[in-house]
Amino acid sequence: MIGSGESFAEILSHVWHILPYALMLALPVALLGGLVLYVLRRGSLASTMTVLVLIPVLATLVGVVGISGFMFTPALATMTLVCLLVALVTVPAAIVLGRAIARRSIWEREARERERVAEASRRELVAWISHDLRSPLAGIQAMAEAIADGVVCERAEVSDYAQRISGETTRLSGMVGDLFELSRITAGALRLTMAAVPLRDVVSDAVAAQAPVAERKRVRVLENADAWPVVSGSDPELARIVRNLVSNAIRHTPPDGTVAVQIAIENGEALFAVDDSCGGIPDDEISRVFDVAFRGTQARTPERDGETTGGGLGLAIAKGLVEAHRGSIGVHNHGPGCRFEVRLPLASV
């Protein structure tokens, strides 16, 4: 021990004399701690921070014990007690802070992932607007210029061009309407007027509205109701969900195919299912069916009769409206095609 009568130079000389021994004793502890950190590199952040806190405490304790010659003295007892108190304070703090930082890191990582997905969705939507809205506009412009320039002057031809312009305008109006509906959903501006709605009536009306399209494609639409569920929802938005799903099934079903619509009550929820004959959805695409502007491969969206495949917003809108009703929607391959299932909460009696 250093005497109280020693000069500062003697104290400094003594410190420099024992410093190499302290470093030699503390260095293995630091290296061992580094090895433990390497082993725990894929472990929890709380474990890593606990080890980081214990390394300097243990290194200090080992260094002090070593330079004391492993002799129990009052100074060694004091230093050991201090190290234990420091460990008792810092280890719980390291665990708490580690868990807090881990939760924040996970939240930030999830937030970045959501932002990345949203940005990708926005890019797809911009690409959809630039392509699909441009196509009907180009057709309308070309046919209008042909009429204006006198290229088409026969009454029958002018009438045909006028009908085509009207069709393209209707198509364009539908795309703009879909885009507006999707923007309301994604912006959280959708306001539902909830009421008790008989699901059978909504489905029957939507299927009847799609009957002319099904007849043109020679697609049979079969409706089957195992129950008469009454759901809690908004009638116009529920009709939009059914219409989008039935229209999508008819569009992707080949001529002479069948679309089956089923209503039931299952596990305390109203079930609305639509089966088509599209031939199935590839496994690498089925998770993207409800993405904005996603249409799938040409194998699933054939152009057999010249009809358009749509803008790729119908299923995304249906998903948003179902979730706004606190329901769920899913899709899986089933039989000769795929099945879309919508589950909605029943209205309270």
KOLROKOL-219918 format. One record per residue (C-alpha): x, y, z; residue in three letters; residue number from 1. Coordinates in steps of 0.2 Angstrom, whole numbers, plus 5000, padded with zeros to 4 digits. Layout:
<sites>
<site <X, Y, Z>, "ALA", NUM>
...
</sites>
This chain:
<sites>
<site <5000, 5000, 5000>, "MET", 1>
<site <5005, 5018, 4997>, "ILE", 2>
<site <5009, 5027, 5013>, "GLY", 3>
<site <5002, 5044, 5018>, "SER", 4>
<site <5019, 5051, 5019>, "GLY", 5>
<site <5024, 5047, 5002>, "GLU", 6>
<site <5027, 5061, 4989>, "SER", 7>
<site <5017, 5063, 4973>, "PHE", 8>
<site <5032, 5057, 4963>, "ALA", 9>
<site <5034, 5041, 4973>, "GLU", 10>
<site <5015, 5038, 4971>, "ILE", 11>
<site <5016, 5041, 4952>, "LEU", 12>
<site <5031, 5030, 4951>, "SER", 13>
<site <5022, 5016, 4961>, "HIS", 14>
<site <5006, 5018, 4949>, "VAL", 15>
<site <5017, 5016, 4934>, "TRP", 16>
<site <5025, 5001, 4941>, "HIS", 17>
<site <5009, 4992, 4944>, "ILE", 18>
<site <5000, 4998, 4928>, "LEU", 19>
<site <5007, 4985, 4917>, "PRO", 20>
<site <5002, 4971, 4929>, "TYR", 21>
<site <4984, 4978, 4929>, "ALA", 22>
<site <4983, 4979, 4910>, "LEU", 23>
<site <4989, 4961, 4909>, "MET", 24>
<site <4976, 4955, 4921>, "LEU", 25>
<site <4962, 4966, 4913>, "ALA", 26>
<site <4966, 4962, 4895>, "LEU", 27>
<site <4961, 4944, 4895>, "PRO", 28>
<site <4944, 4949, 4903>, "VAL", 29>
<site <4941, 4961, 4889>, "ALA", 30>
<site <4946, 4948, 4876>, "LEU", 31>
<site <4934, 4936, 4884>, "LEU", 32>
<site <4921, 4949, 4884>, "GLY", 33>
<site <4924, 4952, 4866>, "GLY", 34>
<site <4922, 4933, 4862>, "LEU", 35>
<site <4906, 4933, 4872>, "VAL", 36>
<site <4899, 4948, 4862>, "LEU", 37>
<site <4904, 4939, 4846>, "TYR", 38>
<site <4894, 4923, 4851>, "VAL", 39>
<site <4879, 4934, 4856>, "LEU", 40>
<site <4880, 4945, 4840>, "ARG", 41>
<site <4863, 4938, 4834>, "ARG", 42>
<site <4856, 4938, 4851>, "GLY", 43>
<site <4845, 4950, 4860>, "SER", 44>
<site <4851, 4968, 4862>, "LEU", 45>
<site <4848, 4967, 4881>, "ALA", 46>
<site <4860, 4953, 4882>, "SER", 47>
<site <4873, 4962, 4872>, "THR", 48>
<site <4871, 4978, 4883>, "MET", 49>
<site <4872, 4968, 4899>, "THR", 50>
<site <4889, 4960, 4893>, "VAL", 51>
<site <4895, 4977, 4888>, "LEU", 52>
<site <4892, 4984, 4906>, "VAL", 53>
<site <4899, 4969, 4914>, "LEU", 54>
<site <4916, 4969, 4904>, "ILE", 55>
<site <4923, 4985, 4912>, "PRO", 56>
<site <4917, 4980, 4929>, "VAL", 57>
<site <4924, 4963, 4929>, "LEU", 58>
<site <4940, 4969, 4921>, "ALA", 59>
<site <4942, 4982, 4935>, "THR", 60>
<site <4939, 4970, 4949>, "LEU", 61>
<site <4951, 4957, 4941>, "VAL", 62>
<site <4964, 4970, 4940>, "GLY", 63>
<site <4962, 4976, 4957>, "VAL", 64>
<site <4963, 4958, 4964>, "VAL", 65>
<site <4978, 4955, 4954>, "GLY", 66>
<site <4989, 4969, 4959>, "ILE", 67>
<site <4984, 4967, 4978>, "SER", 68>
<site <4992, 4950, 4977>, "GLY", 69>
<site <4976, 4941, 4980>, "PHE", 70>
<site <4977, 4947, 4998>, "MET", 71>
<site <4961, 4952, 5007>, "PHE", 72>
<site <4964, 4970, 5013>, "THR", 73>
<site <4952, 4984, 5017>, "PRO", 74>
<site <4956, 4992, 5001>, "ALA", 75>
<site <4952, 4977, 4991>, "LEU", 76>
<site <4936, 4974, 5001>, "ALA", 77>
<site <4930, 4992, 4997>, "THR", 78>
<site <4934, 4990, 4979>, "MET", 79>
<site <4925, 4974, 4977>, "THR", 80>
<site <4910, 4981, 4986>, "LEU", 81>
<site <4910, 4996, 4974>, "VAL", 82>
<site <4911, 4985, 4959>, "CYS", 83>
<site <4896, 4974, 4965>, "LEU", 84>
<site <4886, 4990, 4968>, "LEU", 85>
<site <4890, 4997, 4951>, "VAL", 86>
<site <4885, 4980, 4943>, "ALA", 87>
<site <4869, 4980, 4953>, "LEU", 88>
<site <4864, 4997, 4947>, "VAL", 89>
<site <4871, 4996, 4929>, "THR", 90>
<site <4865, 4978, 4924>, "VAL", 91>
<site <4847, 4981, 4927>, "PRO", 92>
<site <4848, 4998, 4918>, "ALA", 93>
<site <4857, 4989, 4904>, "ALA", 94>
<site <4843, 4976, 4902>, "ILE", 95>
<site <4829, 4989, 4903>, "VAL", 96>
<site <4838, 5001, 4890>, "LEU", 97>
<site <4842, 4986, 4879>, "GLY", 98>
<site <4824, 4981, 4878>, "ARG", 99>
<site <4818, 4999, 4875>, "ALA", 100>
<site <4831, 5001, 4861>, "ILE", 101>
<site <4827, 4985, 4854>, "ALA", 102>
<site <4808, 4989, 4853>, "ARG", 103>
<site <4812, 5006, 4846>, "ARG", 104>
<site <4824, 4998, 4833>, "SER", 105>
<site <4810, 4985, 4828>, "ILE", 106>
<site <4797, 4999, 4827>, "TRP", 107>
<site <4809, 5010, 4816>, "GLU", 108>
<site <4813, 4995, 4805>, "ARG", 109>
<site <4794, 4991, 4803>, "GLU", 110>
<site <4791, 5009, 4799>, "ALA", 111>
<site <4804, 5010, 4786>, "ARG", 112>
<site <4797, 4994, 4778>, "GLU", 113>
<site <4780, 5001, 4778>, "ARG", 114>
<site <4787, 5017, 4770>, "GLU", 115>
<site <4796, 5007, 4757>, "ARG", 116>
<site <4780, 4997, 4753>, "VAL", 117>
<site <4770, 5013, 4752>, "ALA", 118>
<site <4783, 5021, 4741>, "GLU", 119>
<site <4783, 5006, 4729>, "ALA", 120>
<site <4764, 5006, 4729>, "SER", 121>
<site <4764, 5025, 4724>, "ARG", 122>
<site <4777, 5021, 4710>, "ARG", 123>
<site <4766, 5007, 4704>, "GLU", 124>
<site <4751, 5019, 4705>, "LEU", 125>
<site <4760, 5033, 4695>, "VAL", 126>
<site <4765, 5020, 4682>, "ALA", 127>
<site <4747, 5014, 4681>, "TRP", 128>
<site <4740, 5032, 4679>, "ILE", 129>
<site <4753, 5036, 4665>, "SER", 130>
<site <4749, 5020, 4655>, "HIS", 131>
<site <4731, 5015, 4658>, "ASP", 132>
<site <4724, 5033, 4658>, "LEU", 133>
<site <4734, 5037, 4643>, "ARG", 134>
<site <4727, 5023, 4633>, "SER", 135>
<site <4708, 5028, 4632>, "PRO", 136>
<site <4713, 5046, 4631>, "LEU", 137>
<site <4724, 5042, 4615>, "ALA", 138>
<site <4710, 5032, 4608>, "GLY", 139>
<site <4697, 5046, 4611>, "ILE", 140>
<site <4709, 5059, 4603>, "GLN", 141>
<site <4713, 5049, 4588>, "ALA", 142>
<site <4694, 5045, 4584>, "MET", 143>
<site <4689, 5063, 4588>, "ALA", 144>
<site <4703, 5069, 4576>, "GLU", 145>
<site <4697, 5057, 4562>, "ALA", 146>
<site <4679, 5064, 4563>, "ILE", 147>
<site <4685, 5082, 4564>, "ALA", 148>
<site <4697, 5080, 4549>, "ASP", 149>
<site <4684, 5071, 4538>, "GLY", 150>
<site <4693, 5055, 4538>, "VAL", 151>
<site <4677, 5047, 4544>, "VAL", 152>
<site <4662, 5055, 4536>, "CYS", 153>
<site <4650, 5041, 4532>, "GLU", 154>
<site <4635, 5042, 4544>, "ARG", 155>
<site <4637, 5024, 4550>, "ALA", 156>
<site <4656, 5026, 4553>, "GLU", 157>
<site <4653, 5042, 4562>, "VAL", 158>
<site <4640, 5033, 4573>, "SER", 159>
<site <4652, 5019, 4576>, "ASP", 160>
<site <4666, 5031, 4581>, "TYR", 161>
<site <4654, 5040, 4592>, "ALA", 162>
<site <4650, 5024, 4601>, "GLN", 163>
<site <4668, 5020, 4603>, "ARG", 164>
<site <4672, 5037, 4610>, "ILE", 165>
<site <4657, 5034, 4622>, "SER", 166>
<site <4664, 5017, 4628>, "GLY", 167>
<site <4682, 5024, 4630>, "GLU", 168>
<site <4674, 5039, 4640>, "THR", 169>
<site <4665, 5027, 4651>, "THR", 170>
<site <4680, 5016, 4654>, "ARG", 171>
<site <4690, 5032, 4658>, "LEU", 172>
<site <4677, 5038, 4670>, "SER", 173>
<site <4677, 5021, 4679>, "GLY", 174>
<site <4696, 5022, 4681>, "MET", 175>
<site <4695, 5039, 4688>, "VAL", 176>
<site <4681, 5033, 4700>, "GLY", 177>
<site <4692, 5019, 4706>, "ASP", 178>
<site <4707, 5030, 4708>, "LEU", 179>
<site <4696, 5042, 4719>, "PHE", 180>
<site <4689, 5028, 4729>, "GLU", 181>
<site <4706, 5021, 4732>, "LEU", 182>
<site <4713, 5038, 4737>, "SER", 183>
<site <4699, 5040, 4750>, "ARG", 184>
<site <4703, 5023, 4757>, "ILE", 185>
<site <4722, 5025, 4758>, "THR", 186>
<site <4720, 5043, 4765>, "ALA", 187>
<site <4708, 5037, 4779>, "GLY", 188>
<site <4694, 5049, 4772>, "ALA", 189>
<site <4681, 5035, 4770>, "LEU", 190>
<site <4666, 5037, 4781>, "ARG", 191>
<site <4654, 5023, 4782>, "LEU", 192>
<site <4636, 5024, 4787>, "THR", 193>
<site <4634, 5008, 4797>, "MET", 194>
<site <4617, 4999, 4797>, "ALA", 195>
<site <4611, 4981, 4798>, "ALA", 196>
<site <4612, 4975, 4780>, "VAL", 197>
<site <4605, 4958, 4773>, "PRO", 198>
<site <4620, 4951, 4764>, "LEU", 199>
<site <4609, 4941, 4752>, "ARG", 200>
<site <4600, 4956, 4745>, "ASP", 201>
<site <4617, 4965, 4742>, "VAL", 202>
<site <4624, 4950, 4733>, "VAL", 203>
<site <4609, 4946, 4722>, "SER", 204>
<site <4608, 4964, 4716>, "ASP", 205>
<site <4627, 4964, 4712>, "ALA", 206>
<site <4626, 4948, 4703>, "VAL", 207>
<site <4611, 4954, 4693>, "ALA", 208>
<site <4620, 4969, 4688>, "ALA", 209>
<site <4635, 4959, 4681>, "GLN", 210>
<site <4623, 4947, 4672>, "ALA", 211>
<site <4625, 4956, 4655>, "PRO", 212>
<site <4644, 4955, 4656>, "VAL", 213>
<site <4643, 4936, 4660>, "ALA", 214>
<site <4631, 4933, 4646>, "GLU", 215>
<site <4643, 4942, 4633>, "ARG", 216>
<site <4657, 4931, 4639>, "LYS", 217>
<site <4646, 4915, 4640>, "ARG", 218>
<site <4650, 4913, 4659>, "VAL", 219>
<site <4638, 4905, 4670>, "ARG", 220>
<site <4636, 4913, 4687>, "VAL", 221>
<site <4628, 4902, 4701>, "LEU", 222>
<site <4622, 4909, 4717>, "GLU", 223>
<site <4620, 4898, 4733>, "ASN", 224>
<site <4615, 4904, 4750>, "ALA", 225>
<site <4617, 4892, 4765>, "ASP", 226>
<site <4611, 4905, 4777>, "ALA", 227>
<site <4604, 4923, 4777>, "TRP", 228>
<site <4616, 4933, 4787>, "PRO", 229>
<site <4613, 4951, 4791>, "VAL", 230>
<site <4630, 4961, 4793>, "VAL", 231>
<site <4634, 4977, 4800>, "SER", 232>
<site <4640, 4988, 4786>, "GLY", 233>
<site <4637, 5002, 4773>, "SER", 234>
<site <4626, 4996, 4759>, "ASP", 235>
<site <4635, 5005, 4744>, "PRO", 236>
<site <4652, 5000, 4750>, "GLU", 237>
<site <4646, 4982, 4753>, "LEU", 238>
<site <4639, 4982, 4735>, "ALA", 239>
<site <4655, 4988, 4728>, "ARG", 240>
<site <4665, 4974, 4737>, "ILE", 241>
<site <4653, 4961, 4729>, "VAL", 242>
<site <4653, 4969, 4712>, "ARG", 243>
<site <4672, 4970, 4711>, "ASN", 244>
<site <4674, 4952, 4716>, "LEU", 245>
<site <4661, 4945, 4705>, "VAL", 246>
<site <4667, 4956, 4690>, "SER", 247>
<site <4685, 4950, 4693>, "ASN", 248>
<site <4679, 4932, 4693>, "ALA", 249>
<site <4669, 4934, 4677>, "ILE", 250>
<site <4684, 4943, 4669>, "ARG", 251>
<site <4696, 4930, 4672>, "HIS", 252>
<site <4685, 4915, 4669>, "THR", 253>
<site <4686, 4908, 4651>, "PRO", 254>
<site <4670, 4906, 4640>, "PRO", 255>
<site <4658, 4892, 4645>, "ASP", 256>
<site <4666, 4893, 4662>, "GLY", 257>
<site <4657, 4895, 4679>, "THR", 258>
<site <4658, 4908, 4693>, "VAL", 259>
<site <4650, 4901, 4709>, "ALA", 260>
<site <4645, 4914, 4723>, "VAL", 261>
<site <4641, 4907, 4740>, "GLN", 262>
<site <4634, 4915, 4756>, "ILE", 263>
<site <4635, 4907, 4773>, "ALA", 264>
<site <4638, 4909, 4792>, "ILE", 265>
<site <4654, 4902, 4798>, "GLU", 266>
<site <4663, 4903, 4815>, "ASN", 267>
<site <4651, 4917, 4820>, "GLY", 268>
<site <4655, 4928, 4804>, "GLU", 269>
<site <4646, 4931, 4788>, "ALA", 270>
<site <4655, 4922, 4774>, "LEU", 271>
<site <4654, 4928, 4756>, "PHE", 272>
<site <4665, 4917, 4743>, "ALA", 273>
<site <4667, 4919, 4725>, "VAL", 274>
<site <4675, 4904, 4715>, "ASP", 275>
<site <4681, 4907, 4697>, "ASP", 276>
<site <4688, 4896, 4684>, "SER", 277>
<site <4704, 4906, 4680>, "CYS", 278>
<site <4716, 4891, 4681>, "GLY", 279>
<site <4723, 4896, 4697>, "GLY", 280>
<site <4735, 4910, 4703>, "ILE", 281>
<site <4754, 4906, 4703>, "PRO", 282>
<site <4761, 4904, 4720>, "ASP", 283>
<site <4773, 4919, 4718>, "ASP", 284>
<site <4759, 4930, 4713>, "GLU", 285>
<site <4745, 4925, 4725>, "ILE", 286>
<site <4752, 4936, 4739>, "SER", 287>
<site <4751, 4952, 4728>, "ARG", 288>
<site <4734, 4949, 4721>, "VAL", 289>
<site <4727, 4964, 4732>, "PHE", 290>
<site <4742, 4976, 4728>, "ASP", 291>
<site <4738, 4992, 4719>, "VAL", 292>
<site <4738, 4990, 4700>, "ALA", 293>
<site <4744, 4972, 4701>, "PHE", 294>
<site <4736, 4961, 4687>, "ARG", 295>
<site <4746, 4945, 4686>, "GLY", 296>
<site <4753, 4936, 4671>, "THR", 297>
<site <4744, 4935, 4655>, "GLN", 298>
<site <4741, 4917, 4659>, "ALA", 299>
<site <4728, 4923, 4671>, "ARG", 300>
<site <4722, 4938, 4662>, "THR", 301>
<site <4719, 4932, 4644>, "PRO", 302>
<site <4712, 4944, 4631>, "GLU", 303>
<site <4700, 4932, 4623>, "ARG", 304>
<site <4686, 4943, 4617>, "ASP", 305>
<site <4695, 4960, 4617>, "GLY", 306>
<site <4689, 4966, 4634>, "GLU", 307>
<site <4701, 4975, 4644>, "THR", 308>
<site <4708, 4967, 4660>, "THR", 309>
<site <4704, 4983, 4671>, "GLY", 310>
<site <4716, 4995, 4679>, "GLY", 311>
<site <4721, 4983, 4693>, "GLY", 312>
<site <4712, 4993, 4707>, "LEU", 313>
<site <4696, 4983, 4710>, "GLY", 314>
<site <4704, 4970, 4722>, "LEU", 315>
<site <4714, 4983, 4731>, "ALA", 316>
<site <4698, 4993, 4733>, "ILE", 317>
<site <4688, 4978, 4739>, "ALA", 318>
<site <4702, 4974, 4752>, "LYS", 319>
<site <4702, 4992, 4759>, "GLY", 320>
<site <4683, 4992, 4760>, "LEU", 321>
<site <4682, 4975, 4769>, "VAL", 322>
<site <4695, 4981, 4781>, "GLU", 323>
<site <4685, 4997, 4784>, "ALA", 324>
<site <4670, 4985, 4789>, "HIS", 325>
<site <4682, 4977, 4802>, "ARG", 326>
<site <4682, 4961, 4791>, "GLY", 327>
<site <4695, 4951, 4782>, "SER", 328>
<site <4698, 4945, 4764>, "ILE", 329>
<site <4708, 4932, 4757>, "GLY", 330>
<site <4712, 4921, 4741>, "VAL", 331>
<site <4718, 4904, 4738>, "HIS", 332>
<site <4718, 4892, 4724>, "ASN", 333>
<site <4703, 4881, 4724>, "HIS", 334>
<site <4697, 4868, 4711>, "GLY", 335>
<site <4699, 4874, 4693>, "PRO", 336>
<site <4702, 4892, 4698>, "GLY", 337>
<site <4704, 4902, 4714>, "CYS", 338>
<site <4692, 4907, 4728>, "ARG", 339>
<site <4690, 4924, 4736>, "PHE", 340>
<site <4683, 4924, 4753>, "GLU", 341>
<site <4676, 4939, 4763>, "VAL", 342>
<site <4672, 4937, 4781>, "ARG", 343>
<site <4661, 4951, 4789>, "LEU", 344>
<site <4655, 4954, 4807>, "PRO", 345>
<site <4637, 4950, 4809>, "LEU", 346>
<site <4625, 4963, 4815>, "ALA", 347>
<site <4621, 4963, 4833>, "SER", 348>
<site <4603, 4958, 4836>, "VAL", 349>
</sites>
